Amino acid sequence: MVFDIAGFKDAMSRFTTGVTIVSGIEEGEPVGFTCQSFVSLSIDPPFVAVAPARTSTSWPRIARAGSFCVNVLGRHQVDLGRAFAASGGRKFEGVEWHPSPGSGSPVIEGCLAWVDCAVELVHDAGDHELIMGRVLDLGSGEGSPLLFFRSGFAALAPLGRDEERE
């Protein structure tokens, strides 16, 4: 049997995810990339994971610092999601942020949540790397999430009571 890559991509695109920007500091400058491969792994001890592509030019720059911050984007931050998905450039130009208390990684103003992490483990995951981060600090904001579905950005539409019962 020949593996159907297009079918795999199509099936996986139907799993809705949140959108994050993984950020860090390299030589005093903020660095980041859009990432929808983010998951909570453990509560005790607190661990999360991200999975940057091996082709990422931003992740190696962040990894050298040994820490990163996951910024969970709100619906109102779709332009940031697009801008940080592009390769290269000065992505933080004009973006308001402050250093996280734990690692100093960028926390983007207005995000729904942020999770500051120390790199705990890096694992080979095919054309990606699986990065496990030990949570150092975190915070939450308000608003609706920015979602990723079928290779595009989407927004949450709450279900009515009748729809919840179906």
VMD Tcl script that builds the backbone (N, CA, C; Angstrom):
set m [mol new atoms 498]
animate dup $m
set s [atomselect $m all]
$s set {name element resname resid chain x y z} {
  {N N MET 1 A 0.835 -1.186 0.000}
  {CA C MET 1 A 0.000 0.000 0.000}
  {C C MET 1 A 0.884 1.256 0.000}
  {N N VAL 2 A 0.563 2.193 -0.846}
  {CA C VAL 2 A 1.259 3.468 -0.911}
  {C C VAL 2 A 0.527 4.445 0.002}
  {N N PHE 3 A 1.284 5.113 0.859}
  {CA C PHE 3 A 0.678 6.068 1.788}
  {C C PHE 3 A 0.180 7.290 1.029}
  {N N ASP 4 A -1.040 7.699 1.305}
  {CA C ASP 4 A -1.680 8.834 0.644}
  {C C ASP 4 A -1.417 10.112 1.450}
  {N N ILE 5 A -0.356 10.836 1.069}
  {CA C ILE 5 A 0.033 12.050 1.800}
  {C C ILE 5 A -1.056 13.118 1.699}
  {N N ALA 6 A -1.623 13.300 0.518}
  {CA C ALA 6 A -2.682 14.311 0.348}
  {C C ALA 6 A -3.885 13.971 1.225}
  {N N GLY 7 A -4.254 12.704 1.277}
  {CA C GLY 7 A -5.373 12.274 2.119}
  {C C GLY 7 A -5.078 12.491 3.594}
  {N N PHE 8 A -3.826 12.222 3.991}
  {CA C PHE 8 A -3.416 12.440 5.379}
  {C C PHE 8 A -3.538 13.921 5.735}
  {N N LYS 9 A -3.008 14.791 4.862}
  {CA C LYS 9 A -3.088 16.231 5.109}
  {C C LYS 9 A -4.542 16.692 5.183}
  {N N ASP 10 A -5.382 16.182 4.295}
  {CA C ASP 10 A -6.792 16.571 4.288}
  {C C ASP 10 A -7.487 16.140 5.576}
  {N N ALA 11 A -7.243 14.909 5.995}
  {CA C ALA 11 A -7.870 14.419 7.231}
  {C C ALA 11 A -7.391 15.215 8.443}
  {N N MET 12 A -6.097 15.482 8.542}
  {CA C MET 12 A -5.565 16.223 9.684}
  {C C MET 12 A -6.026 17.684 9.688}
  {N N SER 13 A -6.298 18.248 8.494}
  {CA C SER 13 A -6.742 19.652 8.424}
  {C C SER 13 A -8.130 19.831 9.019}
  {N N ARG 14 A -8.839 18.741 9.235}
  {CA C ARG 14 A -10.182 18.807 9.793}
  {C C ARG 14 A -10.192 18.790 11.321}
  {N N PHE 15 A -9.005 18.681 11.909}
  {CA C PHE 15 A -8.883 18.785 13.370}
  {C C PHE 15 A -8.605 20.248 13.691}
  {N N THR 16 A -9.526 20.896 14.354}
  {CA C THR 16 A -9.398 22.314 14.682}
  {C C THR 16 A -8.412 22.498 15.824}
  {N N THR 17 A -7.507 23.453 15.653}
  {CA C THR 17 A -6.546 23.769 16.709}
  {C C THR 17 A -6.604 25.253 17.012}
  {N N GLY 18 A -6.036 25.617 18.138}
  {CA C GLY 18 A -5.817 27.018 18.437}
  {C C GLY 18 A -4.577 27.481 17.688}
  {N N VAL 19 A -4.339 28.772 17.693}
  {CA C VAL 19 A -3.177 29.338 17.021}
  {C C VAL 19 A -2.308 30.018 18.068}
  {N N THR 20 A -1.027 29.737 18.027}
  {CA C THR 20 A -0.093 30.338 18.975}
  {C C THR 20 A 1.073 30.979 18.228}
  {N N ILE 21 A 1.766 31.834 18.935}
  {CA C ILE 21 A 3.071 32.306 18.487}
  {C C ILE 21 A 4.066 31.862 19.545}
  {N N VAL 22 A 5.041 31.078 19.111}
  {CA C VAL 22 A 6.119 30.654 19.999}
  {C C VAL 22 A 7.204 31.714 19.872}
  {N N SER 23 A 7.621 32.259 21.014}
  {CA C SER 23 A 8.575 33.363 20.996}
  {C C SER 23 A 9.774 33.082 21.884}
  {N N GLY 24 A 10.835 33.796 21.611}
  {CA C GLY 24 A 12.050 33.695 22.415}
  {C C GLY 24 A 12.927 34.903 22.157}
  {N N ILE 25 A 14.085 34.879 22.775}
  {CA C ILE 25 A 15.045 35.976 22.626}
  {C C ILE 25 A 16.360 35.415 22.090}
  {N N GLU 26 A 16.883 36.064 21.058}
  {CA C GLU 26 A 18.203 35.726 20.540}
  {C C GLU 26 A 19.029 37.010 20.503}
  {N N GLU 27 A 20.113 36.995 21.241}
  {CA C GLU 27 A 21.018 38.145 21.307}
  {C C GLU 27 A 20.265 39.446 21.570}
  {N N GLY 28 A 19.321 39.392 22.518}
  {CA C GLY 28 A 18.580 40.569 22.934}
  {C C GLY 28 A 17.416 40.954 22.040}
  {N N GLU 29 A 17.218 40.244 20.936}
  {CA C GLU 29 A 16.142 40.556 19.995}
  {C C GLU 29 A 15.035 39.503 20.058}
  {N N PRO 30 A 13.751 39.930 19.967}
  {CA C PRO 30 A 12.652 38.969 19.973}
  {C C PRO 30 A 12.578 38.191 18.660}
  {N N VAL 31 A 12.236 36.922 18.763}
  {CA C VAL 31 A 12.103 36.010 17.628}
  {C C VAL 31 A 10.822 35.225 17.838}
  {N N GLY 32 A 10.105 34.865 16.769}
  {CA C GLY 32 A 8.900 34.070 16.943}
  {C C GLY 32 A 8.373 33.483 15.653}
  {N N PHE 33 A 7.455 32.533 15.807}
  {CA C PHE 33 A 6.805 31.905 14.657}
  {C C PHE 33 A 5.420 31.423 15.064}
  {N N THR 34 A 4.514 31.388 14.082}
  {CA C THR 34 A 3.168 30.876 14.307}
  {C C THR 34 A 3.229 29.361 14.404}
  {N N CYS 35 A 2.485 28.817 15.370}
  {CA C CYS 35 A 2.498 27.375 15.597}
  {C C CYS 35 A 1.119 26.917 16.062}
  {N N GLN 36 A 0.521 25.956 15.355}
  {CA C GLN 36 A -0.726 25.385 15.854}
  {C C GLN 36 A -0.517 23.991 16.439}
  {N N SER 37 A 0.725 23.518 16.437}
  {CA C SER 37 A 1.050 22.232 17.065}
  {C C SER 37 A 1.499 22.498 18.496}
  {N N PHE 38 A 0.524 22.662 19.382}
  {CA C PHE 38 A 0.757 22.996 20.791}
  {C C PHE 38 A -0.212 22.173 21.628}
  {N N VAL 39 A 0.288 21.638 22.735}
  {CA C VAL 39 A -0.559 20.807 23.588}
  {C C VAL 39 A -0.082 20.865 25.031}
  {N N SER 40 A -1.019 20.751 25.954}
  {CA C SER 40 A -0.704 20.576 27.364}
  {C C SER 40 A -0.389 19.103 27.570}
  {N N LEU 41 A 0.750 18.791 28.200}
  {CA C LEU 41 A 1.151 17.392 28.389}
  {C C LEU 41 A 0.907 16.866 29.789}
  {N N SER 42 A 1.211 17.677 30.793}
  {CA C SER 42 A 1.171 17.197 32.176}
  {C C SER 42 A 0.856 18.361 33.105}
  {N N ILE 43 A 0.083 18.060 34.134}
  {CA C ILE 43 A -0.224 19.069 35.141}
  {C C ILE 43 A 0.778 19.009 36.290}
  {N N ASP 44 A 1.196 17.795 36.665}
  {CA C ASP 44 A 2.106 17.641 37.800}
  {C C ASP 44 A 3.230 16.675 37.441}
  {N N PRO 45 A 4.390 17.161 37.062}
  {CA C PRO 45 A 4.786 18.563 36.944}
  {C C PRO 45 A 4.198 19.180 35.671}
  {N N PRO 46 A 4.126 20.514 35.602}
  {CA C PRO 46 A 3.524 21.153 34.435}
  {C C PRO 46 A 4.453 21.156 33.215}
  {N N PHE 47 A 3.995 20.488 32.144}
  {CA C PHE 47 A 4.714 20.420 30.883}
  {C C PHE 47 A 3.762 20.717 29.730}
  {N N VAL 48 A 4.266 21.400 28.708}
  {CA C VAL 48 A 3.564 21.581 27.447}
  {C C VAL 48 A 4.500 21.117 26.340}
  {N N ALA 49 A 3.960 21.023 25.114}
  {CA C ALA 49 A 4.792 20.650 23.979}
  {C C ALA 49 A 4.416 21.481 22.762}
  {N N VAL 50 A 5.413 21.779 21.953}
  {CA C VAL 50 A 5.229 22.408 20.646}
  {C C VAL 50 A 5.989 21.558 19.641}
  {N N ALA 51 A 5.606 21.686 18.367}
  {CA C ALA 51 A 6.258 20.876 17.340}
  {C C ALA 51 A 6.610 21.731 16.130}
  {N N PRO 52 A 7.745 22.434 16.175}
  {CA C PRO 52 A 8.159 23.227 15.015}
  {C C PRO 52 A 8.685 22.343 13.882}
  {N N ALA 53 A 8.454 22.800 12.664}
  {CA C ALA 53 A 8.967 22.093 11.487}
  {C C ALA 53 A 10.487 22.191 11.449}
  {N N ARG 54 A 11.113 21.187 10.911}
  {CA C ARG 54 A 12.574 21.206 10.765}
  {C C ARG 54 A 13.023 22.337 9.836}
  {N N THR 55 A 12.119 22.792 8.986}
  {CA C THR 55 A 12.451 23.879 8.057}
  {C C THR 55 A 12.336 25.256 8.709}
  {N N SER 56 A 11.865 25.317 9.944}
  {CA C SER 56 A 11.717 26.597 10.626}
  {C C SER 56 A 13.075 27.284 10.770}
  {N N THR 57 A 13.117 28.554 10.429}
  {CA C THR 57 A 14.339 29.325 10.638}
  {C C THR 57 A 14.312 30.023 11.993}
  {N N SER 58 A 13.122 30.160 12.576}
  {CA C SER 58 A 12.985 30.833 13.877}
  {C C SER 58 A 13.270 29.904 15.050}
  {N N TRP 59 A 12.788 28.654 14.978}
  {CA C TRP 59 A 12.957 27.769 16.133}
  {C C TRP 59 A 14.423 27.582 16.540}
  {N N PRO 60 A 15.353 27.324 15.618}
  {CA C PRO 60 A 16.750 27.161 16.054}
  {C C PRO 60 A 17.281 28.384 16.798}
  {N N ARG 61 A 16.822 29.563 16.404}
  {CA C ARG 61 A 17.253 30.801 17.066}
  {C C ARG 61 A 16.699 30.861 18.490}
  {N N ILE 62 A 15.458 30.419 18.669}
  {CA C ILE 62 A 14.834 30.403 19.996}
  {C C ILE 62 A 15.463 29.310 20.854}
  {N N ALA 63 A 15.687 28.144 20.253}
  {CA C ALA 63 A 16.199 26.983 20.994}
  {C C ALA 63 A 17.541 27.266 21.664}
  {N N ARG 64 A 18.374 28.057 21.035}
  {CA C ARG 64 A 19.692 28.367 21.608}
  {C C ARG 64 A 19.577 29.020 22.984}
  {N N ALA 65 A 18.494 29.727 23.231}
  {CA C ALA 65 A 18.297 30.377 24.535}
  {C C ALA 65 A 17.866 29.369 25.598}
  {N N GLY 66 A 17.341 28.218 25.177}
  {CA C GLY 66 A 16.913 27.197 26.140}
  {C C GLY 66 A 15.561 27.481 26.772}
  {N N SER 67 A 14.841 28.461 26.252}
  {CA C SER 67 A 13.515 28.792 26.796}
  {C C SER 67 A 12.656 29.402 25.697}
  {N N PHE 68 A 11.349 29.381 25.918}
  {CA C PHE 68 A 10.409 29.926 24.948}
  {C C PHE 68 A 9.106 30.265 25.651}
  {N N CYS 69 A 8.299 31.073 24.984}
  {CA C CYS 69 A 6.974 31.414 25.504}
  {C C CYS 69 A 5.947 31.105 24.427}
  {N N VAL 70 A 4.871 30.430 24.798}
  {CA C VAL 70 A 3.771 30.157 23.890}
  {C C VAL 70 A 2.700 31.208 24.145}
  {N N ASN 71 A 2.384 32.001 23.123}
  {CA C ASN 71 A 1.363 33.040 23.201}
  {C C ASN 71 A 0.120 32.543 22.473}
  {N N VAL 72 A -0.975 32.307 23.190}
  {CA C VAL 72 A -2.219 31.829 22.598}
  {C C VAL 72 A -2.958 33.040 22.025}
  {N N LEU 73 A -3.184 33.018 20.710}
  {CA C LEU 73 A -3.756 34.180 20.048}
  {C C LEU 73 A -5.280 34.232 20.155}
  {N N GLY 74 A -5.767 35.465 20.238}
  {CA C GLY 74 A -7.199 35.720 20.211}
  {C C GLY 74 A -7.654 35.995 18.790}
  {N N ARG 75 A -8.940 35.917 18.607}
  {CA C ARG 75 A -9.566 36.144 17.302}
  {C C ARG 75 A -9.117 37.481 16.689}
  {N N HIS 76 A -8.924 38.465 17.527}
  {CA C HIS 76 A -8.537 39.804 17.062}
  {C C HIS 76 A -7.083 39.871 16.589}
  {N N GLN 77 A -6.323 38.768 16.710}
  {CA C GLN 77 A -4.905 38.768 16.367}
  {C C GLN 77 A -4.587 37.977 15.100}
  {N N VAL 78 A -5.563 37.858 14.210}
  {CA C VAL 78 A -5.358 37.096 12.974}
  {C C VAL 78 A -4.207 37.665 12.156}
  {N N ASP 79 A -4.042 38.985 12.132}
  {CA C ASP 79 A -2.932 39.579 11.372}
  {C C ASP 79 A -1.583 39.148 11.932}
  {N N LEU 80 A -1.477 39.032 13.270}
  {CA C LEU 80 A -0.238 38.540 13.878}
  {C C LEU 80 A 0.011 37.087 13.480}
  {N N GLY 81 A -1.042 36.278 13.498}
  {CA C GLY 81 A -0.911 34.877 13.102}
  {C C GLY 81 A -0.354 34.748 11.700}
  {N N ARG 82 A -0.854 35.569 10.788}
  {CA C ARG 82 A -0.361 35.548 9.403}
  {C C ARG 82 A 1.071 36.058 9.312}
  {N N ALA 83 A 1.354 37.168 9.975}
  {CA C ALA 83 A 2.685 37.777 9.889}
  {C C ALA 83 A 3.768 36.847 10.433}
  {N N PHE 84 A 3.493 36.183 11.542}
  {CA C PHE 84 A 4.500 35.322 12.157}
  {C C PHE 84 A 4.612 33.968 11.441}
  {N N ALA 85 A 3.672 33.664 10.536}
  {CA C ALA 85 A 3.748 32.430 9.747}
  {C C ALA 85 A 4.733 32.576 8.587}
  {N N ALA 86 A 5.037 33.812 8.207}
  {CA C ALA 86 A 5.972 34.057 7.099}
  {C C ALA 86 A 7.407 33.809 7.568}
  {N N SER 87 A 8.212 33.349 6.676}
  {CA C SER 87 A 9.613 33.081 6.996}
  {C C SER 87 A 10.433 34.368 6.890}
  {N N GLY 88 A 11.320 34.557 7.856}
  {CA C GLY 88 A 12.234 35.697 7.836}
  {C C GLY 88 A 11.572 37.010 8.225}
  {N N GLY 89 A 12.330 38.060 8.119}
  {CA C GLY 89 A 11.825 39.393 8.418}
  {C C GLY 89 A 11.853 39.729 9.902}
  {N N ARG 90 A 11.530 40.973 10.193}
  {CA C ARG 90 A 11.479 41.466 11.572}
  {C C ARG 90 A 10.030 41.402 12.041}
  {N N LYS 91 A 9.596 40.232 12.461}
  {CA C LYS 91 A 8.195 39.983 12.781}
  {C C LYS 91 A 7.686 40.799 13.961}
  {N N PHE 92 A 8.552 41.148 14.892}
  {CA C PHE 92 A 8.118 41.877 16.083}
  {C C PHE 92 A 8.039 43.390 15.868}
  {N N GLU 93 A 8.405 43.855 14.685}
  {CA C GLU 93 A 8.357 45.293 14.417}
  {C C GLU 93 A 6.910 45.790 14.561}
  {N N GLY 94 A 6.697 46.734 15.473}
  {CA C GLY 94 A 5.367 47.292 15.728}
  {C C GLY 94 A 4.492 46.461 16.642}
  {N N VAL 95 A 4.991 45.330 17.139}
  {CA C VAL 95 A 4.210 44.456 18.025}
  {C C VAL 95 A 4.531 44.797 19.478}
  {N N GLU 96 A 3.482 45.049 20.268}
  {CA C GLU 96 A 3.689 45.335 21.690}
  {C C GLU 96 A 3.883 44.026 22.451}
  {N N TRP 97 A 4.936 43.988 23.262}
  {CA C TRP 97 A 5.227 42.797 24.062}
  {C C TRP 97 A 6.027 43.223 25.284}
  {N N HIS 98 A 6.075 42.307 26.256}
  {CA C HIS 98 A 6.919 42.519 27.426}
  {C C HIS 98 A 7.600 41.199 27.753}
  {N N PRO 99 A 8.741 41.245 28.442}
  {CA C PRO 99 A 9.445 40.004 28.782}
  {C C PRO 99 A 8.693 39.210 29.852}
  {N N SER 100 A 8.647 37.913 29.662}
  {CA C SER 100 A 8.037 37.051 30.676}
  {C C SER 100 A 8.901 37.078 31.932}
  {N N PRO 101 A 8.265 36.902 33.096}
  {CA C PRO 101 A 9.027 36.966 34.345}
  {C C PRO 101 A 10.058 35.842 34.513}
  {N N GLY 102 A 9.771 34.668 33.958}
  {CA C GLY 102 A 10.675 33.531 34.148}
  {C C GLY 102 A 11.893 33.561 33.260}
  {N N SER 103 A 11.676 33.570 31.953}
  {CA C SER 103 A 12.795 33.450 31.009}
  {C C SER 103 A 13.120 34.737 30.271}
  {N N GLY 104 A 12.219 35.691 30.308}
  {CA C GLY 104 A 12.413 36.920 29.548}
  {C C GLY 104 A 11.948 36.816 28.110}
  {N N SER 105 A 11.344 35.670 27.750}
  {CA C SER 105 A 10.811 35.505 26.396}
  {C C SER 105 A 9.630 36.451 26.190}
  {N N PRO 106 A 9.376 36.865 24.949}
  {CA C PRO 106 A 8.306 37.826 24.679}
  {C C PRO 106 A 6.895 37.293 24.973}
  {N N VAL 107 A 6.152 38.084 25.739}
  {CA C VAL 107 A 4.720 37.874 25.943}
  {C C VAL 107 A 4.027 38.950 25.106}
  {N N ILE 108 A 3.250 38.527 24.141}
  {CA C ILE 108 A 2.585 39.463 23.226}
  {C C ILE 108 A 1.353 40.053 23.916}
  {N N GLU 109 A 1.272 41.380 23.897}
  {CA C GLU 109 A 0.143 42.077 24.522}
  {C C GLU 109 A -1.166 41.662 23.854}
  {N N GLY 110 A -2.179 41.431 24.680}
  {CA C GLY 110 A -3.507 41.117 24.175}
  {C C GLY 110 A -3.752 39.663 23.870}
  {N N CYS 111 A -2.765 38.795 24.109}
  {CA C CYS 111 A -2.993 37.371 23.830}
  {C C CYS 111 A -3.947 36.783 24.879}
  {N N LEU 112 A -4.578 35.659 24.541}
  {CA C LEU 112 A -5.539 35.027 25.448}
  {C C LEU 112 A -4.865 34.359 26.625}
  {N N ALA 113 A -3.680 33.853 26.395}
  {CA C ALA 113 A -2.900 33.211 27.459}
  {C C ALA 113 A -1.454 33.152 27.001}
  {N N TRP 114 A -0.555 33.015 27.961}
  {CA C TRP 114 A 0.854 32.810 27.642}
  {C C TRP 114 A 1.421 31.800 28.624}
  {N N VAL 115 A 2.344 30.995 28.109}
  {CA C VAL 115 A 2.968 29.943 28.901}
  {C C VAL 115 A 4.478 30.037 28.673}
  {N N ASP 116 A 5.195 30.444 29.708}
  {CA C ASP 116 A 6.649 30.613 29.653}
  {C C ASP 116 A 7.302 29.293 30.038}
  {N N CYS 117 A 8.261 28.836 29.236}
  {CA C CYS 117 A 8.814 27.491 29.420}
  {C C CYS 117 A 10.337 27.440 29.298}
  {N N ALA 118 A 10.911 26.459 29.964}
  {CA C ALA 118 A 12.304 26.073 29.760}
  {C C ALA 118 A 12.288 24.800 28.928}
  {N N VAL 119 A 13.173 24.708 27.946}
  {CA C VAL 119 A 13.250 23.500 27.119}
  {C C VAL 119 A 13.686 22.338 28.014}
  {N N GLU 120 A 12.865 21.309 28.067}
  {CA C GLU 120 A 13.129 20.135 28.896}
  {C C GLU 120 A 13.650 18.968 28.050}
  {N N LEU 121 A 13.078 18.805 26.859}
  {CA C LEU 121 A 13.404 17.651 26.026}
  {C C LEU 121 A 13.132 17.998 24.568}
  {N N VAL 122 A 14.021 17.564 23.671}
  {CA C VAL 122 A 13.835 17.720 22.235}
  {C C VAL 122 A 13.856 16.321 21.637}
  {N N HIS 123 A 12.812 15.991 20.881}
  {CA C HIS 123 A 12.688 14.646 20.327}
  {C C HIS 123 A 12.491 14.736 18.817}
  {N N ASP 124 A 13.180 13.866 18.075}
  {CA C ASP 124 A 13.012 13.778 16.630}
  {C C ASP 124 A 11.588 13.318 16.335}
  {N N ALA 125 A 10.896 14.051 15.455}
  {CA C ALA 125 A 9.520 13.688 15.097}
  {C C ALA 125 A 9.340 13.823 13.583}
  {N N GLY 126 A 10.167 13.115 12.827}
  {CA C GLY 126 A 10.060 13.138 11.369}
  {C C GLY 126 A 10.459 14.490 10.805}
  {N N ASP 127 A 9.537 15.143 10.096}
  {CA C ASP 127 A 9.856 16.444 9.512}
  {C C ASP 127 A 9.642 17.590 10.508}
  {N N HIS 128 A 9.392 17.246 11.761}
  {CA C HIS 128 A 9.254 18.215 12.859}
  {C C HIS 128 A 10.142 17.775 14.022}
  {N N GLU 129 A 10.240 18.647 15.014}
  {CA C GLU 129 A 10.829 18.280 16.295}
  {C C GLU 129 A 9.721 18.420 17.327}
  {N N LEU 130 A 9.717 17.553 18.312}
  {CA C LEU 130 A 8.758 17.653 19.406}
  {C C LEU 130 A 9.516 18.221 20.597}
  {N N ILE 131 A 9.102 19.398 21.041}
  {CA C ILE 131 A 9.785 20.108 22.114}
  {C C ILE 131 A 8.913 20.071 23.362}
  {N N MET 132 A 9.426 19.484 24.427}
  {CA C MET 132 A 8.713 19.481 25.699}
  {C C MET 132 A 9.262 20.624 26.543}
  {N N GLY 133 A 8.358 21.469 27.015}
  {CA C GLY 133 A 8.754 22.605 27.831}
  {C C GLY 133 A 8.235 22.491 29.248}
  {N N ARG 134 A 9.112 22.756 30.220}
  {CA C ARG 134 A 8.716 22.804 31.636}
  {C C ARG 134 A 8.177 24.207 31.895}
  {N N VAL 135 A 6.952 24.290 32.394}
  {CA C VAL 135 A 6.299 25.576 32.591}
  {C C VAL 135 A 6.946 26.320 33.756}
  {N N LEU 136 A 7.379 27.552 33.479}
  {CA C LEU 136 A 7.996 28.421 34.484}
  {C C LEU 136 A 6.991 29.404 35.063}
  {N N ASP 137 A 6.095 29.897 34.189}
  {CA C ASP 137 A 5.113 30.905 34.582}
  {C C ASP 137 A 4.054 30.950 33.499}
  {N N LEU 138 A 2.924 31.574 33.802}
  {CA C LEU 138 A 1.857 31.675 32.812}
  {C C LEU 138 A 0.885 32.768 33.209}
  {N N GLY 139 A 0.020 33.122 32.279}
  {CA C GLY 139 A -0.993 34.128 32.537}
  {C C GLY 139 A -2.130 33.985 31.547}
  {N N SER 140 A -3.275 34.609 31.868}
  {CA C SER 140 A -4.465 34.512 31.029}
  {C C SER 140 A -5.044 35.883 30.753}
  {N N GLY 141 A -5.672 36.026 29.596}
  {CA C GLY 141 A -6.375 37.236 29.215}
  {C C GLY 141 A -7.825 36.908 28.906}
  {N N GLU 142 A -8.487 37.787 28.196}
  {CA C GLU 142 A -9.904 37.620 27.860}
  {C C GLU 142 A -10.095 37.658 26.356}
  {N N GLY 143 A -11.191 37.085 25.893}
  {CA C GLY 143 A -11.548 37.154 24.483}
  {C C GLY 143 A -11.850 35.796 23.901}
  {N N SER 144 A -12.063 35.782 22.590}
  {CA C SER 144 A -12.348 34.556 21.857}
  {C C SER 144 A -11.091 34.075 21.145}
  {N N PRO 145 A -10.930 32.754 20.996}
  {CA C PRO 145 A -9.704 32.223 20.394}
  {C C PRO 145 A -9.661 32.368 18.880}
  {N N LEU 146 A -8.452 32.456 18.365}
  {CA C LEU 146 A -8.196 32.334 16.935}
  {C C LEU 146 A -7.976 30.850 16.677}
  {N N LEU 147 A -8.663 30.302 15.688}
  {CA C LEU 147 A -8.588 28.880 15.391}
  {C C LEU 147 A -7.976 28.646 14.011}
  {N N PHE 148 A -7.531 27.394 13.796}
  {CA C PHE 148 A -6.998 26.970 12.506}
  {C C PHE 148 A -7.766 25.735 12.084}
  {N N PHE 149 A -8.390 25.785 10.892}
  {CA C PHE 149 A -9.222 24.686 10.400}
  {C C PHE 149 A -9.139 24.641 8.885}
  {N N ARG 150 A -8.868 23.456 8.339}
  {CA C ARG 150 A -8.782 23.234 6.903}
  {C C ARG 150 A -7.850 24.236 6.222}
  {N N SER 151 A -6.678 24.401 6.832}
  {CA C SER 151 A -5.595 25.225 6.295}
  {C C SER 151 A -5.891 26.720 6.274}
  {N N GLY 152 A -6.800 27.166 7.139}
  {CA C GLY 152 A -7.098 28.588 7.217}
  {C C GLY 152 A -7.520 28.992 8.618}
  {N N PHE 153 A -7.507 30.289 8.880}
  {CA C PHE 153 A -7.936 30.800 10.180}
  {C C PHE 153 A -9.454 30.761 10.275}
  {N N ALA 154 A -9.945 30.546 11.488}
  {CA C ALA 154 A -11.380 30.465 11.744}
  {C C ALA 154 A -11.653 31.054 13.120}
  {N N ALA 155 A -12.941 31.237 13.404}
  {CA C ALA 155 A -13.345 31.774 14.702}
  {C C ALA 155 A -14.379 30.842 15.323}
  {N N LEU 156 A -14.481 30.915 16.618}
  {CA C LEU 156 A -15.403 30.086 17.389}
  {C C LEU 156 A -16.812 30.636 17.261}
  {N N ALA 157 A -17.767 29.743 17.035}
  {CA C ALA 157 A -19.183 30.112 17.041}
  {C C ALA 157 A -19.852 29.257 18.110}
  {N N PRO 158 A -20.197 29.847 19.263}
  {CA C PRO 158 A -20.814 29.061 20.333}
  {C C PRO 158 A -22.102 28.388 19.861}
  {N N LEU 159 A -22.334 27.171 20.344}
  {CA C LEU 159 A -23.540 26.429 20.011}
  {C C LEU 159 A -24.704 26.910 20.863}
  {N N GLY 160 A -25.894 26.897 20.285}
  {CA C GLY 160 A -27.101 27.168 21.056}
  {C C GLY 160 A -27.465 25.928 21.857}
  {N N ARG 161 A -28.351 26.057 22.814}
  {CA C ARG 161 A -28.746 24.924 23.679}
  {C C ARG 161 A -29.251 23.725 22.872}
  {N N ASP 162 A -30.047 23.973 21.834}
  {CA C ASP 162 A -30.582 22.872 21.013}
  {C C ASP 162 A -29.453 22.142 20.288}
  {N N GLU 163 A -28.471 22.881 19.798}
  {CA C GLU 163 A -27.347 22.265 19.094}
  {C C GLU 163 A -26.489 21.433 20.039}
  {N N GLU 164 A -26.363 21.845 21.294}
  {CA C GLU 164 A -25.562 21.103 22.272}
  {C C GLU 164 A -26.157 19.726 22.530}
  {N N ARG 165 A -27.467 19.603 22.446}
  {CA C ARG 165 A -28.161 18.324 22.735}
  {C C ARG 165 A -28.058 17.345 21.584}
  {N N GLU 166 A -27.775 17.822 20.368}
  {CA C GLU 166 A -27.738 16.932 19.193}
  {C C GLU 166 A -26.594 15.977 19.241}
}
mol reanalyze $m
mol bondsrecalc $m
mol representation Tube
mol addrep $m
